[in-house]
Amino acid sequence: MFKSLGNIVVNADVGLLFIAMHGKPRRLRVNGSARVSDRDPLLSETVGAQLMVRITARAIFPNCPRYISTMPSIEPSIYTPRAGQDAPEPAWKGFADFKDCIHPRQPTFKGDQARTARRSEAYQ
């Protein structure tokens, strides 16, 4: 993830591919330019975020979903940010080969569990 952020700083042109793997498979392509910010107002509302990436879209278009398999969502990843909880560090961050180049996790917004639950209900 942080390699991608560094790439954006060097070259802001991005292509994003959003894939819906549940229900009817769909793909959406977004081409545009990105900027990374550590002062974005949404940081104070986004659980677990250390930086914010904003995209200015130049082109948005559907992309052929022909080869997308239908995959049910069994359960969210343990690494998905949750209000009021710290996400576990991935095991690879503790490997001796990486210990001198991995920055410690920065403090992030922990969220308001009641507000997060209301948002989750609104999307269902």
Number of C-alpha atoms within 10 A of each C-alpha: 6 8 7 10 18 12 13 17 12 9 12 16 17 19 15 13 14 12 14 15 16 13 9 10 16 16 16 15 15 19 17 15 16 18 16 16 13 12 11 12 10 12 17 15 14 18 21 23 17 16 16 17 12 11 18 14 15 12 10 14 11 12 14 12 15 9 7 15 12 12 11 9 8 6 6 8 8 11 11 12 18 16 19 14 13 16 14 10 12 10 7 11 14 11 11 8 10 11 12 8 8 12 9 9 9 8 10 16 17 18 18 13 13 10 11 17 11 10 11 10 9 8 6 5
